[in-house]
Amino acid sequence: MKLAAIQYRPPKGNPDVARRELLTMINAAGEAGANLIVCPEMATSGYLWSSPEAIDPHAEPSTGATFQALSAVARKHHAWVVCGFPERVLPPGSQSPTHHVVALFNSAMVISPEGSRVATYRKVLLYPADTVWANPGWQRTIFPTAFGRVVPAICMDINDPRFISFVHQTQPEFIALCTNWIEEGEEIHDYWRSQLQGWKGWLIAANGWGPDGNIELCGQSAIMSPTGEVVAAAAPLGNEVVMFDIGPVIF
């Protein structure tokens, strides 16, 4: 059983290029045998946006171009893929991709090894920068796989007592964390470990890196074991595929 975290910095506001680059990295993970591949938060667009009008041209439905591209690669490698993206929700029956927007969400799509969309998780606890354009989600999700149960999460969830309580109650075997963690001078692996005390599973944290507007993302994507050990990690800067083989999983 192999886990993969994709550390990636997308070109700001250029989803077509971002999808191509993400596919290259996901393909590399799949060819190396990854069974669960996690990509960053807002991986197709960049993170900071000033308004709904600014992000809307780069948002898409949960079955849009990003899903279509990632569905094919998930199916090719028979791997689970979790990827953050800006989600646009349209009213029923709407034919326009850019008008009459019901809501925008900071979301993560969950794609099965068969290429189907299993879930779209919408970030519940928004960071202040999200609140200028995104609506909060309201529902956690957990999905079964052949190797255990996986909970998708997005960045600030790690700071949400409601999420921590959900994890403690359900005790999933894996958390797939799509994040754009900001550089604040702290040791992020220690922080994630401390926040998740009381949970005994594998954390796959896929982070962005480098500047985005007036913030700096800290990279250091990581895979952490049920004992809290960092078994694989990326550098603070640079696109990178982080992988770890956890061995056979028996339930």
LINMONOR-V311322 format. One record per backbone hydrogen bond with DSSP energy under -1.0 kcal/mol. NH is the residue of the N-H (numbers start at 1). CO is the residue of the C=O. If there is no record, write none. Layout:
# LINMONOR-V311322
nh=(NH:NH)
co=(CO:CO)
This chain:
# LINMONOR-V311322
nh=(3:4:5:6:7:8:13:14:18:19:20:21:22:23:24:25:26:27:28:29:30:31:32:33:34:35:36:37:38:39:43:45:46:55:56:58:59:60:64:68:69:70:71:72:73:74:75:76:77:79:80:81:82:83:84:85:87:88:89:94:102:103:105:107:108:109:110:111:112:115:118:119:121:123:130:131:133:134:135:137:143:148:150:151:153:155:157:158:159:160:164:165:166:167:168:169:170:171:174:175:176:177:178:179:183:191:192:193:194:195:196:197:199:202:203:204:205:206:210:212:215:217:218:219:220:222:223:224:225:228:231:232:234:240:242:244:246)
co=(244:36:242:38:240:207:45:11:14:15:16:17:18:19:20:21:22:23:24:25:26:27:28:30:29:2:2:80:4:82:84:42:42:51:52:55:56:86:61:64:65:66:67:68:69:70:71:72:73:74:35:111:37:109:40:107:105:60:103:91:89:89:87:85:121:83:119:81:116:112:110:110:108:106:127:127:130:130:104:123:150:145:143:174:176:178:154:155:156:157:160:161:162:163:164:165:166:167:149:202:151:204:153:206:216:187:188:189:190:191:192:194:196:173:224:175:222:177:217:215:212:210:181:208:235:205:232:203:229:225:223:223:221:7:5:3:1)
